[in-house]
Amino acid sequence: MSTLFLNARLINPETRTDEPGALLVIDGRIAARGAAAEGERGGVEQVIDCAGACLAPGLVDIGVKVCEPGERHKESFGTAGAAAAAGGVTTMVTRPDTTPTIDTPEILEFVSRRAREASPVRVLPMAALTKGRAGREMTEIGFLLDGGAVAFTDCDHVVTDTKVFSRALTYARSLGALVIAHVQDPGLSQGAAATSGKFASLRGLPAVTPMAERMGFDRDMALVEMTGARYHADQITTARALPPLERAKRNGLDVTAGVSIHHLTLNELDVADYRTFFKVKPPLRSEDDRRAVIEAVASGLIDIICSMHTPQDEESKRLPFEEAASGAVALETLLPAALRLYHSGDMDLPTLIRAMTLNPANRLGLPQGRIDDGAPADLVLFDPHAPFVLDRFALKSKSKNTPFDGARMQGRVIGTWVGGTRVYDRTPAHA
């Protein structure tokens, strides 16, 4: 199968360019760009006129929770895959915080098989770093690597035993495995529902100081310096954690960092009258922290933007704010929410797309996230200016817990391709 995309606005995260052009796809891979692609117009099987819309690599989203096994009523691989395709996400890197935890080769094999059967987009599973995410005994990292795990994480369960964590980092380093950690001091953050400050005090909410993130990150950096492990901080959300991140990179540690789309586009005031759809982990931060983190993404200090897609059912969210479950769905809202940073002038499109495509692909050693010749044809076509009001009940996720319900947004996905095959179509005939 050959497909030619004409009249596209090509967003190339590798060259950091945004220019009109054409793209040729043959047998699931990118074959040519620009004039070379247009010259093949006569011999292709399908021509798609992009009409000036943006054509970019499909998004690579690290940290997606799919609730199989154990909680399919919240999200299945089928619904998560459909949501990802509608949001321009062509690779989901899934979390192991399921029921049961993905901590054995057998559970990993089950998850991989279900994903292949049900999801229209690529699914790469992560596995737990310690058994049951309990922080006491590390998993069989070597066997899990052989079984297809792309990284190891206990998600929001911080490994408090420093000896256990250092041993796991040492073992992971010997195998070249990537460890992903949640940087919060668990003692300070336990039971917190908001970030400490005037807003939390006025609302009477249990709060955590931003220093909890700084302290957790500082501890991890000491262990990474000691072990030489490959390390990724899942979310850096405060200004206080940025200087040690910059210092770690300057000192040559193999460290990267991510941030969720919610911490980039929302702040603590959005909680307003205890709106539980805005309860995420870590809690939303001050506007000063949000601005600092945006600047860190724009400069490249923070490498990756992710959705932190965390489905929760209505029963988990319709509770008093302190008791409600944390998390929000974001596979479909990741791109339009990120485009707020483009429309506000905080970032150009290549920089924004780079943080959601090339950088996560490079961190995981994947060939995706680029539009070079020979790269997999995982692509998203989107109109960055198309306005709409988000209706949470129109989302393809089983759970509807989005903080953007009723929000005016700008930027819609027109089509998504995985390996050259179209997996989402929002042209008028299919809308």
N, C-alpha and C positions, 0 to 999 in steps of 0.2 A: 504494500500500500504506500502510495506517495501523496503527500499533501503540500500545497504551496500556500503560504500565508502572504497575502499582498496588502499593501497600504497600511502596514502596521507601524506603530510607534514602538520600536524595539528598546526594551530596557535591559541593558547588559550590566549585571552587577560586577562582573570581573573587570571590565574596562571602564566602569563607572560612566557609561554613555547612555544618552537618551536621544535617539534620532530616528527619523523615518527609514523604513527599509522593508525587506522581504525575508522570509525564512522558508527553507525547503526541508521537508521531513521525508525520509525514505526508510521503510522497514523499521519504524520505531526509533530512529535516531536522526539527529540533525545533520543534514548533508551539506547545506550551503546557506550563506546569508548574503544580503545585498544584491548587487547586480548579477552575481553568479547564480543566485537563486531565481531571480526574475528571468534569466536566460533559459531556464528549464520549463518555462510555462507550457510549452506545447506538448510535453511528454508526461505530465503529471495526471494522476487519476482524479484528484480533487483540488479545487482552488477555493480558498476562503478569503473573501474581501473583508479585511479587518476595519475598514472605514475610519482609520485614524485612531482606533482604540489601542491601548497598551498591550504588548505581548512580552511576557517575561517568563523566566523559569518558574515552575510550580513551587509553592511554598513547602519548606521542610520544617515541620512543627515538632519540636522536642518537648515532651512532657504532657502528652495527651492521655487522659484517663478513659479507657474503655472498660466498662464494668463487667466484662466476661473474664474469668468465671465468677459466679456468685451473685451478681446484681444486674441481671439483664434487663430488669424493669426500668433501670436508670439509663442504660446505654448499651447497645450491642455493636458488634463490628459492622453489621449491616447499616444501622442508623448513623453510627459515627463516620463510616466511609462515605455515605451519601452527604452528610453535613460537610465533610472535608472537601469532597468534589465541588459542592456548591460554593464553598469558600475559597476555592483555588489552591487548596492544600493537596499536594500530590504524594507526599510522604508523611505518615504519622509515626512518630517515635513514641511508643506507648509505655506507660508507667506500670510498675509491678505492684502497686498498692491495691490489689484486688482481694477477693475472698474466695479461695485462699490466696495468699501471697505467691507471686511468681518467683519461687526460690529453689525449684528443682528442675532438672531437664525434662521430666515428664509433664509438668504443668506448662513449661515453656513450649514443648512440642504441641500440646493441646491448643494453646493460644495461637501459635503460628499457623496451625492447620485451620482453625476457625477463621482467622484473618484472611487466609488465601481463599477460602470458600465464600466469604460474605462481603469482603470489602472491595469496592471498585478502585481504590487507591492503594499505594504501597504501604505496608505496615511493617515496621521494624521494632521488635520488642526489647525493652530493657528488662533486666532481672534485678532482684534484690541483692544488696551487698551483704546483709546478714540474714540468717534464717528467721523467717517470720517477721522480718524488720524489727527484731527485738533488741538488736545491738549487742548480743552476747557471743554469737558464734558465726563466723563468716560462711557464706555459701560456697558451693563447689564452682568457683569462678571459671576454672579451666573447662569443665564439662559444659557449663552454661554458655561460654564463648563458642565452643564447638557446636552447640545447639542453636546458635544464631543470635544470642544476646549482643546488642551493640554497645551497651553501657551498663553500669551497675549503680543502683541508688536505693536508699531506704526512704526516699521521698521526704515527707515532712517529719519522719521519725529520726531525729538527730542521734547519731551514735555517741553516747555520752562517755563510754569507757574508752579513754584515750589509747590504751594498749590494744584493745580490739581494733579500733579504727586504724592505728598505725600498722598493725599486722596486715589488715585488709589492703591498705594502700601499698604496702611493700609487695604483697603477693600480686596485686593488680599490675604494679609496675613491671614485675618479672614477666608478665604475659602481655604487656602492652595494652591492658584494658583501661577504658576511661571510667573514672568514678565521678558521679554527679552527686552533689551534696546540697542540703538545705541549710543556709547559714543563719541560724538563729540560736542564741544561747537559750537552751530549753528551760532553765530555771527561771529566767526573767520573763520568758514569753508564755509560760504555762498559764492557761486560762484567760489569756488576753483576747479581747474582741476588737480593740482599736489601738491606734498609736497614741502614746501619751501626749498630752497637751491640753490647751484650753477647751477644745471641742469635746474630747473624751470626758473631761471633768464636768462640763456643763450637762452632758448627756448621762453622766453617772455610769459610764462603761468601764469595765476592767481593761487596763491599757498596758502597753509594753513600750519601753523606751527604744528609740532607734539605735541606741548603743548595743542592744542585744544582737543586732545584725553585725555590727562592727566586731564585737567580741567573738561571735561564732566564726566569722571570717578570719580573724587574726589567729585563732587557735588552729584552724584548718591550714592556714598558710605555713605555720610552724611545722606541722606534720608533713606537708607537701615538700617543704625545704629539706626535711630530714629524710624522706623516702624517695623523692624524685618522681612521684606518681603523676600521671595525667589526670587533671582535675578540672571540673566545670562547676561553677556555682549556679544553681538553677535560677535564682532570682536575687539580683542586687537592687534594692529599692530605696536606699537612703544615701544622702550625701556623705554621711560619716564613713561609709564603707568604700567610697571611691578612692581616697588616697592610698589605703593599703592594697587595693586592687592594682592601682597604677604602679606601686612600688614592687609588687610581686612580678608583674610583667617586665618591668625594667630590670629586675634581678635575674631574668631568664627562666623563671619557673614556668612549667607547662600548664598554664592556667588560663581559662576563659570564663566568661560570665554571661548570663542571660538576664532578661527581665520580661515580665508578663505584660501583655497589651493593656491590662487593666491598670497597672501601676504607671504606665506611660500616659494614659488618657483620662484617668480619674484621680480624685484626691479625697482626703478624709471627710470633707464637707458634703460629698455626694451621699454619704450615709443618711444625712438629713434626719428625718423622723424614723430612725431605726429600720431602714429599708434593708431587709436581709439579703436581697439579691446583690447587694454591694459588700457583703461580708466575704472576704477572701483571706487567704493565708499566704504571706504575712498580711496584716491589715493595711488598708489604703493609707498612704502617707500624706504629709503636708504638701502644700503647693510648692514650697521651696525645694523639697526633696524631689518632687515630680520634675521640676525644671532642671535640677542638677542631673537627674538620670537621663532625661532627653538629651542634654548636652553630651553626656558620656556615650550614648549610642551614636550621636552625630559625629563625634570625634573618633569612634572606634574603640574606646576604652571598654565599653560594654559591647560584646560581640553579637549577641543573638536576641531577637525578639520572638517570643513564643506565646501561645494562647493560654497555657496552663488550663486547658479544657477539663473541667471537673463537674460532671453532671450530678445534680442532687434532685430528688423528687420533691413534690409539693410538701409532703409531710415533714421532710427534713428542714425546709425553709420557712414554713408557716409556724414559727415558734418565736418566743421572745429573742431579741437580738443576741444575747449572751449564749442562749442554748441552741440557736440555729446552726446548721452545718455550714462550714466554709466552702467556698468555691463557686465558680460560674462557668457556664458553657461558652465557648468562644471560637469553635472551628469556623463557623460561618461569619462571625463578626470580626475576626482577626484582621483581614485585609481592609474592610471599610473603616474600622476603628483606627488602624495604622495610618490610613490616608488622611486622617485629621491632622497628623503631624506634617504632612506634605502641604495641605491646604493652609495651614497656619504659618508656613514658611520656615518651620523648624528644621526640615530636612528635604533634600531633593529626592526624587524618586529612585535613582540608582542606589543611593545610600540606604534608603528605607528598605528597598527590595533585597539588597545585599544582606541585611541583618536577618532576613527571613528565608533566604535561599542559599546563597554561596557559603556564608559563614557556618550555619549549622551543618551543611553538607561536608564542608572541609573538616569540621571538628570530628565528624563521625567517619571520615574517610570514604565518603560516597561520591559517585560520579555525577549526581544530580546537582541542581542549583546553578546551572550555567547554560548558556546557549552557544557553546563552541561547537565546531564541526566534530561529529562523532559522539557528542554527549547524548544521553537518553532524551527523547522528545517528551519530557514532562513539562507542560506549559500551561500558563493561565493567560487568558485574554480578558481584559477588564476595561471598563470605562471609568476613569478616576473621578469624573465630574457628575455621574448620574446620581440624582438625589432620590432619597426614599425615606420613609418613616418605618422603623423596624417594628414588626409585629412578632412577638416571641412565639405565638402559636403557629406562625408560618415556618418556623425553623424545622429543619429535618431531624435534629436531635430528639431523642425520646424525652429528655428533660428539657425544660424551658427556662431554666434559671439564669437569665441574662440580665446584667445591669443596664443594658442598652434598650430595654423594652420601651417603645414609644419615643425613642430618640430620633432626631433628624440626622441622617447620615448621608455621606457622599462617596460614591464609588461602588460599582456593582460588577460582579463576575459575569462575563458573557459565555465563556466556555472554558473547560478544563480538559487537558489531554494527559494520559499516562501511557508512556511508551508509544506515542503516536495515535493511541485510540481515544476517541472522545468519550469522557465519562460524565460530562455535565454540559448541558446546552440550554442557554437562556435566550436564544433568539426568539423574536415575537411568536413564531409558530409553536415554540415549545415552552413558552413562559407559563 
